[in-house]
Amino acid sequence: MFASTRCKALPLEELLARLTPLRAAGGIVFTNGCFDLLHAGHVDLLERARALGRVLVVGLNADASVSGLKGPSRPVTAFADRARVLAGLACVDFVTGFDRPTPLELIEAVRPDVLVKGGDWPVESIVGRESVQARGGLVMSLPLLPGYSTTSVIERILALSGHAGLDASPRRD
């Protein structure tokens, strides 16, 4: 990783150490997801989440976790690459991975002031809601940018790959 992304994608222990001096000022925002094949909908959500505080922490599902949630053909992009891409976004301050079925333990360790998920998650269903609200934090489900999903990107790629105009053989002009 480049230095700028390496200092943003951290193991949990290092992340918590980096958050300690920032915690007093408040404004720690947390979101999580698979972020496989990052697209404009992801970036839109992350930028809006970051606008809710001073620091945005992204919990990133480990590869096995993505496979369990999305099926055996996923993730398309390996964990290290997904972490690097997320860490390269200006709106993301820190990225850390988790390999549990849910991010509950990670949320309880990070102790965010604001917990955010996309609008496909009703607030009542957001993992970690009780923990964040019990500490006086805010839990939000932000509307998704219409027309964007990793699944739709994959389906489009697969449909295009069968198109006669997309020949992968060498050109002989």
BALOBA-1460 file (C-alpha; in Angstrom, 3 decimals):
// residues 173
<rec num="1" residu="m" x="0.000" y="0.000" z="0.000"/>
<rec num="2" residu="f" x="1.034" y="3.592" z="-0.482"/>
<rec num="3" residu="a" x="1.882" y="5.442" z="2.727"/>
<rec num="4" residu="s" x="-1.384" y="7.406" z="2.649"/>
<rec num="5" residu="t" x="-3.523" y="4.276" z="2.430"/>
<rec num="6" residu="r" x="-1.337" y="2.218" z="4.780"/>
<rec num="7" residu="c" x="-1.847" y="4.699" z="7.623"/>
<rec num="8" residu="k" x="-5.630" y="4.591" z="7.150"/>
<rec num="9" residu="a" x="-6.201" y="0.809" z="6.864"/>
<rec num="10" residu="l" x="-5.415" y="-0.494" z="10.335"/>
<rec num="11" residu="p" x="-5.843" y="-3.539" z="12.545"/>
<rec num="12" residu="l" x="-8.342" y="-2.919" z="15.349"/>
<rec num="13" residu="e" x="-5.793" y="-2.399" z="18.130"/>
<rec num="14" residu="e" x="-3.969" y="0.278" z="16.147"/>
<rec num="15" residu="l" x="-7.243" y="1.910" z="15.125"/>
<rec num="16" residu="l" x="-8.367" y="2.164" z="18.746"/>
<rec num="17" residu="a" x="-5.049" y="3.764" z="19.704"/>
<rec num="18" residu="r" x="-5.444" y="6.316" z="16.901"/>
<rec num="19" residu="l" x="-9.034" y="7.074" z="17.977"/>
<rec num="20" residu="t" x="-8.161" y="7.682" z="21.644"/>
<rec num="21" residu="p" x="-6.959" y="11.290" z="21.228"/>
<rec num="22" residu="l" x="-9.812" y="12.020" z="18.798"/>
<rec num="23" residu="r" x="-12.554" y="10.677" z="21.049"/>
<rec num="24" residu="a" x="-12.705" y="13.704" z="23.376"/>
<rec num="25" residu="a" x="-13.704" y="15.980" z="20.498"/>
<rec num="26" residu="g" x="-16.534" y="13.611" z="19.543"/>
<rec num="27" residu="g" x="-17.876" y="13.131" z="16.075"/>
<rec num="28" residu="i" x="-16.716" y="9.574" z="15.395"/>
<rec num="29" residu="v" x="-18.921" y="8.100" z="12.678"/>
<rec num="30" residu="f" x="-18.956" y="4.383" z="11.892"/>
<rec num="31" residu="t" x="-20.344" y="2.422" z="8.986"/>
<rec num="32" residu="n" x="-19.613" y="-1.034" z="7.680"/>
<rec num="33" residu="g" x="-20.074" y="-3.179" z="4.638"/>
<rec num="34" residu="c" x="-18.573" y="-5.438" z="2.009"/>
<rec num="35" residu="f" x="-17.717" y="-2.654" z="-0.459"/>
<rec num="36" residu="d" x="-17.031" y="-5.180" z="-3.193"/>
<rec num="37" residu="l" x="-16.570" y="-3.384" z="-6.542"/>
<rec num="38" residu="l" x="-16.764" y="0.124" z="-5.122"/>
<rec num="39" residu="h" x="-19.233" y="2.274" z="-7.081"/>
<rec num="40" residu="a" x="-20.730" y="5.765" z="-7.004"/>
<rec num="41" residu="g" x="-23.490" y="4.659" z="-4.628"/>
<rec num="42" residu="h" x="-20.876" y="3.581" z="-2.072"/>
<rec num="43" residu="v" x="-18.953" y="6.827" z="-2.423"/>
<rec num="44" residu="d" x="-22.129" y="8.875" z="-2.048"/>
<rec num="45" residu="l" x="-23.066" y="7.043" z="1.151"/>
<rec num="46" residu="l" x="-19.547" y="7.346" z="2.589"/>
<rec num="47" residu="e" x="-19.363" y="11.076" z="1.836"/>
<rec num="48" residu="r" x="-22.729" y="11.691" z="3.503"/>
<rec num="49" residu="a" x="-21.716" y="9.566" z="6.500"/>
<rec num="50" residu="r" x="-18.467" y="11.525" z="6.871"/>
<rec num="51" residu="a" x="-20.425" y="14.800" z="6.816"/>
<rec num="52" residu="l" x="-22.146" y="13.675" z="10.048"/>
<rec num="53" residu="g" x="-18.959" y="13.897" z="12.118"/>
<rec num="54" residu="r" x="-15.251" y="14.615" z="12.290"/>
<rec num="55" residu="v" x="-13.906" y="11.089" z="11.670"/>
<rec num="56" residu="l" x="-15.297" y="8.271" z="9.514"/>
<rec num="57" residu="v" x="-14.361" y="4.699" z="10.421"/>
<rec num="58" residu="v" x="-15.330" y="1.978" z="7.955"/>
<rec num="59" residu="g" x="-15.646" y="-1.624" z="9.157"/>
<rec num="60" residu="l" x="-14.884" y="-3.912" z="6.223"/>
<rec num="61" residu="n" x="-16.158" y="-7.486" z="6.005"/>
<rec num="62" residu="a" x="-13.425" y="-10.111" z="5.655"/>
<rec num="63" residu="d" x="-13.545" y="-12.271" z="2.523"/>
<rec num="64" residu="a" x="-15.130" y="-15.254" z="4.306"/>
<rec num="65" residu="s" x="-17.785" y="-12.971" z="5.747"/>
<rec num="66" residu="v" x="-18.611" y="-11.593" z="2.279"/>
<rec num="67" residu="s" x="-18.894" y="-15.134" z="0.897"/>
<rec num="68" residu="g" x="-21.249" y="-16.052" z="3.725"/>
<rec num="69" residu="l" x="-23.452" y="-13.044" z="3.036"/>
<rec num="70" residu="k" x="-23.320" y="-12.828" z="-0.750"/>
<rec num="71" residu="g" x="-22.544" y="-16.354" z="-1.928"/>
<rec num="72" residu="p" x="-19.510" y="-18.433" z="-2.903"/>
<rec num="73" residu="s" x="-18.615" y="-16.333" z="-5.959"/>
<rec num="74" residu="r" x="-18.047" y="-13.263" z="-3.808"/>
<rec num="75" residu="p" x="-16.155" y="-11.192" z="-3.028"/>
<rec num="76" residu="v" x="-14.983" y="-10.251" z="-6.485"/>
<rec num="77" residu="t" x="-12.235" y="-8.132" z="-4.938"/>
<rec num="78" residu="a" x="-10.003" y="-9.459" z="-2.134"/>
<rec num="79" residu="f" x="-10.043" y="-7.847" z="1.307"/>
<rec num="80" residu="a" x="-6.645" y="-6.123" z="1.014"/>
<rec num="81" residu="d" x="-7.640" y="-4.516" z="-2.279"/>
<rec num="82" residu="r" x="-11.054" y="-3.419" z="-0.974"/>
<rec num="83" residu="a" x="-9.360" y="-1.914" z="2.095"/>
<rec num="84" residu="r" x="-6.851" y="-0.045" z="-0.047"/>
<rec num="85" residu="v" x="-9.532" y="1.410" z="-2.313"/>
<rec num="86" residu="l" x="-11.610" y="2.573" z="0.661"/>
<rec num="87" residu="a" x="-8.539" y="4.031" z="2.378"/>
<rec num="88" residu="g" x="-7.833" y="5.990" z="-0.802"/>
<rec num="89" residu="l" x="-11.077" y="7.944" z="-0.475"/>
<rec num="90" residu="a" x="-10.727" y="11.413" z="1.044"/>
<rec num="91" residu="c" x="-13.940" y="10.989" z="3.050"/>
<rec num="92" residu="v" x="-12.680" y="7.824" z="4.797"/>
<rec num="93" residu="d" x="-10.389" y="8.390" z="7.764"/>
<rec num="94" residu="f" x="-9.861" y="4.778" z="8.850"/>
<rec num="95" residu="v" x="-10.644" y="1.267" z="7.610"/>
<rec num="96" residu="t" x="-10.519" y="-1.859" z="9.741"/>
<rec num="97" residu="g" x="-11.613" y="-5.393" z="9.018"/>
<rec num="98" residu="f" x="-13.849" y="-7.790" z="10.862"/>
<rec num="99" residu="d" x="-14.444" y="-11.487" z="10.350"/>
<rec num="100" residu="r" x="-17.453" y="-12.051" z="12.596"/>
<rec num="101" residu="p" x="-20.949" y="-12.605" z="11.170"/>
<rec num="102" residu="t" x="-21.892" y="-9.075" z="12.312"/>
<rec num="103" residu="p" x="-19.885" y="-5.967" z="13.217"/>
<rec num="104" residu="l" x="-21.324" y="-5.799" z="16.749"/>
<rec num="105" residu="e" x="-18.024" y="-6.446" z="18.565"/>
<rec num="106" residu="l" x="-16.266" y="-3.917" z="16.333"/>
<rec num="107" residu="i" x="-18.938" y="-1.280" z="16.952"/>
<rec num="108" residu="e" x="-18.703" y="-1.849" z="20.702"/>
<rec num="109" residu="a" x="-14.906" y="-1.480" z="20.547"/>
<rec num="110" residu="v" x="-14.963" y="1.667" z="18.379"/>
<rec num="111" residu="r" x="-17.832" y="3.272" z="20.367"/>
<rec num="112" residu="p" x="-18.947" y="5.648" z="17.607"/>
<rec num="113" residu="d" x="-21.006" y="8.764" z="18.245"/>
<rec num="114" residu="v" x="-22.921" y="8.108" z="15.028"/>
<rec num="115" residu="l" x="-23.690" y="4.715" z="13.458"/>
<rec num="116" residu="v" x="-24.715" y="4.816" z="9.796"/>
<rec num="117" residu="k" x="-26.026" y="2.240" z="7.324"/>
<rec num="118" residu="g" x="-27.602" y="2.523" z="3.900"/>
<rec num="119" residu="g" x="-31.332" y="2.999" z="3.489"/>
<rec num="120" residu="d" x="-31.876" y="-0.681" z="2.792"/>
<rec num="121" residu="w" x="-31.389" y="-1.121" z="6.562"/>
<rec num="122" residu="p" x="-34.241" y="0.151" z="8.764"/>
<rec num="123" residu="v" x="-32.830" y="1.771" z="11.924"/>
<rec num="124" residu="e" x="-34.457" y="-0.924" z="14.088"/>
<rec num="125" residu="s" x="-32.468" y="-3.613" z="12.214"/>
<rec num="126" residu="i" x="-29.050" y="-1.951" z="12.324"/>
<rec num="127" residu="v" x="-26.592" y="-4.100" z="14.253"/>
<rec num="128" residu="g" x="-25.113" y="-2.135" z="17.165"/>
<rec num="129" residu="r" x="-28.069" y="0.242" z="17.437"/>
<rec num="130" residu="e" x="-28.766" y="-0.562" z="21.075"/>
<rec num="131" residu="s" x="-25.132" y="-0.142" z="22.083"/>
<rec num="132" residu="v" x="-24.742" y="3.226" z="20.340"/>
<rec num="133" residu="q" x="-28.085" y="4.587" z="21.540"/>
<rec num="134" residu="a" x="-27.391" y="3.443" z="25.133"/>
<rec num="135" residu="r" x="-24.341" y="5.743" z="25.119"/>
<rec num="136" residu="g" x="-26.407" y="8.639" z="23.740"/>
<rec num="137" residu="g" x="-25.259" y="8.167" z="20.148"/>
<rec num="138" residu="l" x="-27.204" y="8.577" z="16.958"/>
<rec num="139" residu="v" x="-28.146" y="5.742" z="14.580"/>
<rec num="140" residu="m" x="-29.114" y="6.624" z="11.024"/>
<rec num="141" residu="s" x="-30.236" y="4.862" z="7.868"/>
<rec num="142" residu="l" x="-29.288" y="7.097" z="4.940"/>
<rec num="143" residu="p" x="-31.167" y="6.875" z="1.626"/>
<rec num="144" residu="l" x="-29.269" y="5.053" z="-1.090"/>
<rec num="145" residu="l" x="-28.360" y="6.644" z="-4.388"/>
<rec num="146" residu="p" x="-30.923" y="5.083" z="-6.761"/>
<rec num="147" residu="g" x="-29.735" y="2.660" z="-9.403"/>
<rec num="148" residu="y" x="-26.475" y="1.517" z="-7.819"/>
<rec num="149" residu="s" x="-25.581" y="-1.877" z="-6.400"/>
<rec num="150" residu="t" x="-22.607" y="-4.193" z="-6.691"/>
<rec num="151" residu="t" x="-24.919" y="-6.981" z="-7.816"/>
<rec num="152" residu="s" x="-26.234" y="-4.834" z="-10.683"/>
<rec num="153" residu="v" x="-22.648" y="-3.961" z="-11.704"/>
<rec num="154" residu="i" x="-21.726" y="-7.666" z="-11.765"/>
<rec num="155" residu="e" x="-24.869" y="-8.527" z="-13.744"/>
<rec num="156" residu="r" x="-24.059" y="-5.807" z="-16.280"/>
<rec num="157" residu="i" x="-20.473" y="-7.050" z="-16.677"/>
<rec num="158" residu="l" x="-21.699" y="-10.601" z="-17.190"/>
<rec num="159" residu="a" x="-24.285" y="-9.484" z="-19.728"/>
<rec num="160" residu="l" x="-21.717" y="-7.431" z="-21.621"/>
<rec num="161" residu="s" x="-19.164" y="-10.233" z="-21.596"/>
<rec num="162" residu="g" x="-21.526" y="-12.326" z="-23.705"/>
<rec num="163" residu="h" x="-21.975" y="-9.507" z="-26.210"/>
<rec num="164" residu="a" x="-20.374" y="-10.109" z="-29.609"/>
<rec num="165" residu="g" x="-18.762" y="-6.661" z="-29.538"/>
<rec num="166" residu="l" x="-16.677" y="-7.564" z="-26.507"/>
<rec num="167" residu="d" x="-14.161" y="-9.972" z="-27.982"/>
<rec num="168" residu="a" x="-11.170" y="-10.581" z="-25.721"/>
<rec num="169" residu="s" x="-9.039" y="-12.053" z="-28.531"/>
<rec num="170" residu="p" x="-6.159" y="-9.989" z="-29.922"/>
<rec num="171" residu="r" x="-7.105" y="-7.485" z="-32.614"/>
<rec num="172" residu="r" x="-5.790" y="-7.921" z="-36.141"/>
<rec num="173" residu="d" x="-6.341" y="-4.508" z="-37.708"/>
